[in-house]
Amino acid sequence: MPASTAPQAPHQSTGEPSRVRAEPSESPSEPSPEPTPQRRRGADTRALTQVLFAELKHLEPGTPDHDRVRGALIEANLPLVRYAATRFRSRNEPMEDVVQVGTIGLINAIDRFDPDRGVQFPTFAMPTVIGEIKRYFRDNVRTVHVPRRLHELWVQVNSATEDLTTAFGRTPTTAEIAERLRITEEDVLSCIEAGRSYHATSLEAAQEGDGLPGLLDRLGYEDPALDGVEHRDLVRHLLVQLPEREQRILLLRYYSNLTQSQISAELGVSQMHVSRLLARSFARLRSANRIEA
């Protein structure tokens, strides 16, 4: 029996280690994940950008070769501009306009970039592109110009509002936002109003959804005295052309609401004479009335 069991012990001891050694041998055999097409394009763009900048460095500005390489750099890095433009998608501005403005920032970055500094071009260009787009929104898009300080504070108010909404699970109050930023509630309200100045609301456009008429129809009204403004100005102009006594008679009759008999007693003349003076004054006013003419 001892002779038969002796050779079995080494057979069992060698079996388990063989299984343990087989497990780590499986991981090196797994294939590495293939890079996505987006990553490959990004790597190709970075490599192409480096080659183009190296070539652009030795070209004289203004020459055809320099313009050709510069244009190739712009075309190759347009995806960077489109990526930056997506950050402003919520501004309700046509994306093509935002991309065009960002392209101006890209061109400025290409003209100022120095490849010898060891900085990747996307890292250098992104702040310039975003800064150009922000300047466009600040100076050209707003219907009402907002001071720069108020615009920068508005960005902080928006950020604080998002943070507090996440923390509280509700929309924060003006006092909570003011306490977070250590500013007054009046400044918070001013920033909120500044944020609404990107687009003006039409007074004549109907309200969407509720079917109500436009603001002009709801808020405006016809002033009954408006039509008399021009007539009053005309009467004032005509009255000064009458003799002083006739001016007084008209004022007593139509502004003081006196009768002809009361006017005659006031002026010491007969009522018939007052009637003739009124008729003559009316004739002069009608002849000088430029509206009826």
C-alpha positions, 0 to 999 in steps of 0.5 A: 500500500505505501508503494502505491500511494507514494507516487500519487502525492506528487501527482496531486501537488503538481495539479493545483499549481498548474491550475493557478499558473494557468489563470494569469496566463489568460489575461495577456491573451485578451486583445486590447480595445480598438480606439474609437473613430473619434479618438483616431480622428483627434489623434490624426488632427493633432499630428497633422496640426503639428506637421502644418505648424512646422511647415508654416514656421519656415514660410514667409507670411503673405506668400501663397504657400503660407496662405495655403498652409494657414488655410489647411490649419483652419480647416483641420481645426474647425471641429475644435470651434464646433465643440466650443460653440456647443457650449452656447447652444442654449443662447437661442442664437443660430449655431452657424453664426456662433461657429463663424465667430469662433472661427475668428478666434481660431484664426487669431490663435493660429497667428499667435501660436508658437509651437516651440513653447511645447504647448498643444495647439488645442490647449492654446486655442480653446480659450481664444475661441471661447473668449471671442464667442463670449465677446460676440454675445456681450457686444452684439447679441443683446437687445439692451447693452448690459455693463460688463460688471453686471454681465460677469455677475450674471454668470456667477448668479447662474452658477450659484442658482444651479448649485443651490438648486442641486443642494436644496432640491428646489429653486433658491430664493433671491436671499439665498443666492445673495448670501451665497455670492455675498452680494445684495438682493438688488444686485441679484435681481438686476442680474436676473433682469440683465439675463433677459435682455438677449431678445426683445419681446414683440408687442404685437406678437400673440402669446404662444400656448394661451392664445391671448392677444399681443402685449400691445392689445392687452396693455395699450389703450386709446387716449380720448384726449389724444386726438385733441392735441393737434387741435389745441395746438392749432387753436393756440396758434390761431388765437394769437392772430386775433385782436386782444378783445376778441381773444378775451371774448372767446376765452370767456365764452368757451373756457369760462363758459359764460353766456353772451349776456354775461360777457356783455356785462363783463365787457360793458358792451351790448349782447348784439355786439358780442355776437357780431365779434364772435361771428367775426372771430369764427370767420377769421379762425376758419379762414386761417385753419390750415387743416380745412384748407 
